Amino acid sequence: MKLSSRIKPISYLKAHAAEIVRSLAEQRGPFIITQNGEAKVVVQDIKSYEEAQETMALLKILALGNRDIEEGKTIPLGDAAEHVRSQRRSR
């Protein structure tokens, strides 16, 4: 699917909202809505939005982990495992 075929003016959105919703549900690609010739809004189906949010959350977790590694805020796996074992024994 070409994204260029899914760029529409706001007047098209107003006149064809139901058609756009159907297309989003079927094809799962976003629509770019323009106003005065400039891209202003991206409209996408809820499943794609949720997937994008989950992906962003995972990428944030990875970035935080990489930052911890760079800052030396890590411990060897064996030390972490021993810490967990000792916590379990003390309960």
Secondary structure, DSSP 8 states (H G I E B T S, - for coil): --GGGGEEEHHHHHHSHHHHHHHHHHH---EEEEETTEEEEEE--HHHHHHHHHHHHHHHHHHHHHHHHHTT----HHHHHHHHHHHHHT-
